[in-house]
Amino acid sequence: MTVMLGIDLAGRDVLMVGGGAVAARRLRRFLEEGACVRLVAPALHPDTALLVERFGLAWRPGRFRGSDVTGAWLVHAATGDARVDREVAERCERKRILCINASDGAHGSTRLTAQAEVGDVTVAVTSTVGADPRRSVAVRDAIVDLVGEGRLPLRRRRAGRSGRVDLVGGGPGPADLMTVRARRLIAEADVVVTDRLGPAAEIVRGLDPDVEVIDVGKVPGRHPVPQEEINRIIVERAAGGRRVVRLKGGDPFVFGRGGEEMQACLAAGIPVEITPGVSSAIAVPQAAGIPVTHRGTAAAFHVVNGQGRIGEGTLAALADATVTTVVLMGVAALDRLVAAALAHGVPADRPMAFVESGHTAQQRTTRTTLGRAVADAQVVGLRNPAVIVIGEVAAETLLLPSSDSIGAVLA
């Protein structure tokens, strides 16, 4: 039976016996742990030699001598010679020094696990009979993969003294388009504060029953929970020692008011971090086969909040044939946006597209032009959530022909 212990090597004397490729891989790990490493080997593999030079490590050229283990807290034997490795392990056993034997099928008093850091949890895997590092690595990787699926029970079961807030981008909708870090943070959360858009519904179904879920979602023209109240909620829960995830659709810093929430946390002395998400400004057009940039067609893209003022920068972007303009939250402002663009001299035949409910089963793409946009929006009954794309990249035949294009229907 193997008992696994977590050992802190920071500042401890570690002796590496052997200077080959295996020693180089293990040496990196010991150095990352802050160990004071010295080596004994007749020669060094180039990778090992590079590490010795870079970190100024002590190296004694030559074969192993029993006195080499003096003062060592941990010894790693990886000479490539099973007899020598066994001699090192036996010497350590007599001296009661922890020893890792890297010879195939053998082990000393200690084994090096295949491990990964998952937030503030360390996942470590080892074989109970003999050394089988490839198997251990495969099992470790399979466990880590569960983080991306949100299937590891990572929540703390003992209340912490201090809480924190993570502003997490949920991406354009599907849970499998979220980052692995986002899924991990949600699995660790005591409180999840969600928006209307994004992967909230799918994610919430998989949470523990005692996780507090607070819906603060906004719809156009109706904000049942004001931003100041959202700020108060996340700060209050974190101040009570809980881990709070503020789960947003898209990216927290792309019209997500993440900056305001971060300011509120910092003002209250609450630790806060940002986890980016895939912005719908890029992902939703992409789902419809519309690239926001394309060599020879669009060299830049401009993202605008349709609810805001149409400034000179936006008008300049609309007038530039090499710039794609992506409008978020712009359905209600479509008439105003089109009128301003036409008045500024933007050609009426500039291609446009409406992408509704992107990355869902209800996704619908309508291709049109600036001059026909308002009338075509009425014909199809354009509704939120929708992303509006204005520019040559929205042309019908640039990449993928669209069978549900209003232009194709009218033709």
N, C-alpha and C positions, 0 to 999 in steps of 0.2 A: 504494500500500500504506500502511496506517495502522499506526503503532506506538503502542500504548496504554501509558501510564506512570501510575503512581500518584504523585500530587503532594500534598505536605502544604502546605496554605494557611494553617495556623495562624500568626498574627502577620504575614502578608505583606500588602503593599499591593495591593488589588484595586480597579480603577476600573470603575464601571458607567456606560456612556454610554446614556442613555435611562431614562425613569422610568415606563414603561407596565406593563401586567399581566404581560408576559413577564419584565420586569426584577424585578417583585415575587417571582415564583416562583423565579427564579435567586438573588435576593438572600437569600432564606431559606436556601438551600442553602449559600451562601458563609458566612453568619453561623454556621450550624451547624458549619462546618469551622473556625471561629475566625479567619477572615480579617478584616483591617482594611479595611473597604469605604468608599469615598467615591463620590458620584454627581455626574454632570453631566447636566442635562436642563432644558428650558424649563419643564416642569410635571411633576407627579407624579400617578400614578394613586392613588386613595384607599388601596389596599392598600400601595403603596410608601411613601406619605406616613406611614402608620401605623408601618411598620417604621423609617423614618428617625427619627421622633419617639421611638419606644420605645427604640431603641438609641443615640440621640444621634449619628447618622451625619452626616458632612459632606456638604452638598449645595450645589453651585453652580448657581443657576438660569441658564439660557442655553444657547446652542448649543455644540457641540463645538469646541474649539480645539486645535491641534496640541500646544500646551504642556501640555495636561491630562494627557498620558500620562507626563510627567516623574515619575520615582520609582515608577511602577507596575511591579509584577511580573507581573500579569495584567490584561488589559483585556477587558471584556465589552461588545460593541456590540449594542444592541437598541433602536434608535430608532424602528423601523417604517418608516424611509426607507432603501431599499436603497443609494442613492447615499451617504448619510452613513455608513452602516455600512461600506461599502466603503472610504470615505476613512479611517475609523478603523483598519480592518484594514491598509491600505497604510502608514499612519503607523507602526503597531506593527511591521510587517515591516521598515521602514527602521531602526527603533530596536532591533530584535531583542528585542521584548517579546512574550510570548505573548498571543494574541488569540483570543477566541471571537466569531464573527460569527453572530448569531441570525437573519439574514435568511433567508427561505424559499429552499431550494435552494442556499444558499451556506455557506461556512465559512471561518474564518480559519486560523491556524496550529495552533489547538487546538480540540478538540471537547469538549463536555460530554456525558458518557455518561449513559445511564439506568442507575442502579445501585441495589443493595440490599445491606445487610449481612446475611450469613448466618453467624451465630456470629462467628468471627474471620476469615472470608473475605469479601472484597468481590466481588460479581458486577457487572460493568460491561459494557454493550452499546452499540455505536455503529454507524452505517452507514459503509461504506467508500467509497461514492460519493454525495456530496451529503448534505444534512441530511434525515433522516426520523425525527424524534423519536417519533412515534406507533408506528412500526414497532419502534424500539428498546425502547420501554416494553413493548410486547406480548411481545417475545422475552424481556426481563428477567423479566416476570411469569410466563411459562411456565417459565422455569428455576427461579424461586422456588417454583412449585407442586410441583416435583419434591421439594423438601424435605419437604413434607407426606406424600409417598408413600415417603419414605426411600430415594430413588433417586439421590441425589447422593453421590459418593465424597468425603466430607468429612474422613476420618481424616487426621491428620498422618502424613507419611511419614518425618519426621525426629523422633527422640526428643526430647521436651521435658525441660528441667531440673527442672521441678516438675510434679507431677500434681495431680489434683483429683477430687472426688467430686460427682456429681449424683444426688440422690435424686429419681427420676422416677416420677410416677404414670402407670400404664398404662391407667387407666380400667377399665370393667367387662368388657372382653374383646376385642371387635373392634379391630383395629389402626386402622381408620378413625375410631374415636372417641377416639384419642389426639390430643394437641395437636401443632401443627406444631413447637413447640420440643422436645417429647419426641422426635419422630422425628429432628430434627436432632442432638440430643445423642447418641442411639443411633448415628447414622451417624458421629459423631466418636469414639466410644468405642473404647478398646483392650481394656477388660474390661467385660463385662456380667454382673452378679450378679442372677439371676432368682428369682422366686417361682413357686409352683405355679399360682396363679391369674393372670388377666390375659392379655395378648397375647404372652406369652413365646415360645410355639412358632412362631407366625407370624412374629414379628420375627426370631428366631434364624436361621430359614431364609435370610434375606436378608443375613446378615452375612458379611464377608470370612472366609475359612477361618482366618486367623491371629488373629482376635479371640478372646480367651479368654472362654468362657461358663461360668459357675459356677452350678449349680442348688442353691439353698439352701431349696427349697420345703418348707413344713410341711403336714402333714395333721392333722386332729383327733386329739389324743392321741399324736401322734408327731412330734417335732421332731428330725430326724436331724442338723441343724446348729444348735447352740444360738446364741442371739442374740449372746453374747459372741464366738463364733467368727466370725459374720458381720461383726461390728464389726471384728475383727482382720483379716479378709480385705480389706475395702474400704480400711482404713487402710494396710495393708501394700502393696497394689498401687499406691495413689496415692503413697505415700512413695517408691516406685521410679520415679516420673516418669510414671506412666501415667494416662490418663483413664478413670475408673471411672464406670459408670452402674449404680446400684442400682435395678433396674426392679421396681416393685411393682404389684400389682393395685390398682385403685381409686386412692385418694389416699394419699400417704406419711404424712400426719398424721391419718388417720382409721383408727384401730386398725392402723396399719401399722408401728408402732415406729420411724417416721422420726425422732422426737425423740431416741430413744436413739442412733441411728446418727449423727445430727448432732452430738450431744454428744461421741461418740467421736472424730469427725473434728476438732472444734474443740479437744479436749483434746490431740490429737496435732499440732496446727498445720497441718492439712490444709484447704485451701480447699473449701468445700462449699456447694452451693446446692440449693434445692428447686424442682421443677417440678410444679405441682399436676396432679391427674388427676380425672376425673369419678368421684365416689364411687359405689360400688354401692348405698349407702344411698338414693340418689336415682334412679340410672339403672336399677337392676333393677326396682323397682316401676313405674317409668315404662314399661319395656318391656312390662309386663303391663297397661298402661292404668290404672295406679293413681297418682294424684298424691299426693305427700306433704302438700301443702297444697291447699286448694280453697275459694274464697270461699263463705262460708255453711256450710261443713262442718268444715274444719280450718284453724286460724289459726297453728299451730306444729307442729313435729315434733321428736321426741326420739329420738336414736340411742343404742343400748345394745349393749355387747358381751355376748352371751348366755353367755359362759364366766365372766363376773364375778359379783360379789355383786349381788343385786337390792336396790338401795337405796331410800330413801324418795323420792328424786327420780323414779325410774322408776315406783314405785307411784303417785305423784301424777299422772304423765303418763298412765298407763294408766287412771286413774279419771276423767280429764278428757276429756269427749266432744269437745272442740275441739282435742285434741292427737293427732297420729299418732305411734305408737311403732314404730320400725323396729329390728328385732333382727338383728344380724349374728352369724354363728357361733353360732346358737342352737338348732340341731336337737337336740343332745344334752341341752340344758337346757329343752326345751319343757315337759315334765311339771312341772318345778319352777317355771317362769315362770307357767304357767297356774294352778297351785295357789295361788301367792302372789297373783296378780291376783284370783282368785275370793275368797280369804280377805280381801282388802282391800276387797271390796265392788264390784268392777268387774262390771257386768252380764254375765250369761252369753251374752246375745245380741249382745255387741259384735262387729262384723264383723272377720274376720281373713283373711289370705291367705298362702299359701306360694308363693314364686316360686323354682323350682329352675332352676339352670343358665341364669340370665338372660343374654340377648343371645347365645345360642348356638342351634344347630339343635335342641338337646335341651330347650329351655326348656319348662317346664310350670308352669301356674298352678292352684292349688287354692284355691277360696273356701270359707270355713267361718266358724264363730263361736268365741268363746272357750270356750263350754261344750262344743262338739263337737271342738275342735281336736286333742286328744290321740288320740281314737278315729279321726278322719279321717286324721290323719298315719299311723297304723298301716295303714289301709285302702289308702292310695296308696303306702305305702312311702317316706315322706319321707326324702330323702338330701341330704347336702352336695354341692356348695355351694348354699345356699339363703338367701334373705332372707325374714324373717317380718315381715308388716305387721299391726299391730293398730290399729284405729280405724275411724271411719265412712267414710273414703275407700276402705276395702277392700270396701264393700258391692257386691253383685253388679251392680247397675244404675246406679251413680253415673255412669260414663262409658261403658265398653264392656262389654257382656254377655260372660261367659266360658263357652264351650261345654264346657270341660273342668272346670268347677266340680264339686266333689264334691257340693255341695248340689243342683245340677241333676241329677246322675246319680241320687242317691237319691230325688229327687222323681219 
